[in-house]
Every structure is written in C-alpha cells, then in structure tokens.
Amino acid sequence: MYTLSNVTKTYRQTNRTVHALRSVDLSIPTGQLVAVQGPTGGGKSTLLQMLGALDRPSSGEVRLGDAVLSAADDRELARVRARQVGFVFQNFNLIPTLTARENVETALAPLGTAGAERRRRSTEVLGRVGLADRLDHLPAELSGGQQQRVAIARALVKEPEVLLADEPTGNLDEVTRDEVMDLLELLWRDQGLTVVVVTHDSAVADRADRRLYIADGTVTSGAPRGRTAPRPAAAGS
C-alpha cells in the first residue's frame, strides 16, 4: 500500500531550518491498522500529510500503490485525495449550516456524483455508523460522538482505500472515545481498509495492529500484531 523511501521534509521557520522528517523508510501494507504516536512537534502531522497527498517531501519518494505521490502534480494529488483517501479530524470539520446527510454528501461533489446517488450513498453510510435517525440534524443538534460519526461517514462515503485519522478521539470523553474506536475497528475489519491513526492516547494506540513512534522527525516501528484486516469479498462471491 504505502512505501516511503528516504523521505525528508525540511522547511524554514524564522531564522532556523526545521527537520520535520529525517530519512524515513517505511512500509504500510494494505489492510493494516496503524497508530502513530510521539511528542508534539515530532513530525506526526507532517507524516500524515505525506500519506494523505497533502504535501510533498523535500527529498525521497512516497508511493501509494503504483502512484508516486512525491512526483505527482497538483491535479493528480487532488484526484488521490478525492478518490483514494478519507480524512477524519479531531475537530470534526463539519459545515454547521448543513445537515448530517448534506455534510456527508460534500465528499462526493468532487467526483461528479449525481444528486440522487449522493443522497442514497450518504443515507446508507450514515446508517452504517448508527445515525439513520439523525440524517436531517445539524451538527449543533448532535453530540460530539455523533458529530465524529458523521465525519467518519463523510470519509467513507467515497469508498476510499485508506482512512487517515488525526486525533479522532481527542475531543471525546473516554466512553465516547471507546465507542468511536469500536466503530473504526469494525469498519477496518469489515471493509479491509488501511487505517492510520495519529493519537496521543495510549488506550487508542493499544487497539492498533501496529505502532509507529515519531520524534524529531525520525520514525521507529513496532512489530505488527498480525491483525491485518481481511480483504472484502468480491461482489457475487
């Protein structure tokens, strides 16, 4: 799925050079659930930006399958983000004036999906995350856990290969955190997604198949636990 080869990212900050990533070599196979931990400023967000086709390295190569993200132009990176990668954020990033279903539908707009099909798919995926009775609710009418479920549905409605989650439980209490992680793990297992979760919470990281630790731009990797998600069965099988 992902292969990073000698990836370095540097940028200027006032009068100094920041080394956000330092010669990172990393492989993440299809269907793995990975947790990324490390101190603030250690490079977690930069790594996620590389995986999500949101940024390019200063040097080195980033591959998603056969696509070389580090060499792709802006149009190709936008296509990867629109079709292959789903994003979930700590602050939900829902549009306050849109209903739950309308928020989910926004992920399909760049794909040119027809209105009726957008509504059908959004309704279906909200049902899968337990919000079939909240389709027409605005974000302010939903709890934090429900808002994060809408955000997860928005990420999944385009049927991505990869789900990237940046502190997805950071604004939730422990009970709701566990409910959201139950949902993510269920979706990971049932759909064969590759899931990468950035988290400060060890209780979240403990649920991953594999842990990465990043500090001062250097990534170290723990051994996988052997729980790679099964690939979904082909239609008709």
LINSULDA-V999520 format. One record per backbone hydrogen bond with DSSP energy under -0.5 kcal/mol. NH is the residue of the N-H (numbers start at 1). CO is the residue of the C=O. Records with the same first field share a line. If there is no record, write none. Layout:
NH->CO, CO
This chain:
2->28
3->63
4->26
5->61
6->4
7->24
8->59
9->21
11->18
13->16
16->13
18->11, 16
20->9, 18
21->9
22->217
23->21
24->7
26->4
28->2
32->29
34->32, 195
35->210
36->197
37->35, 212
42->39
47->43
48->44
49->45
50->46
51->47
52->48
53->50
54->49
55->49
58->8
59->8
61->5
63->3
64->67
65->1, 63
67->64
69->62, 67
70->62
71->68
72->68, 69
77->73
78->74
79->75
80->76
81->77
82->78
83->79
84->80
85->80
86->162
88->164
90->166
92->89
93->91
96->94
98->95
100->137
101->135
103->99
104->100
105->101
106->102
107->104
108->105
109->105
110->106
111->108
112->109
113->108
118->114
119->115
120->116
121->117
122->118
123->119
124->120
125->121
126->122
127->123
128->124
129->125
130->127
131->126
134->131
137->134
139->98
141->138
142->139
147->143
148->144
149->145
150->146
151->147
152->148
153->149
154->150
155->151
156->152
157->153
159->156
161->84
162->84
163->194
164->86
165->163, 196
166->88
167->165, 198
170->167
172->169
177->173
178->174
179->175
180->176
181->177
182->178
183->179
184->180
185->181
186->182
187->183
188->184
189->185
190->186
191->187
192->188
193->188
194->161
195->32, 193
196->163
197->34
198->165, 196
199->36, 197
202->200
204->201
205->201
206->202
207->204
208->205
209->33
210->33
212->35
213->220
214->37
215->218
217->42
218->215
220->213
222->211
225->209
229->31
237->234
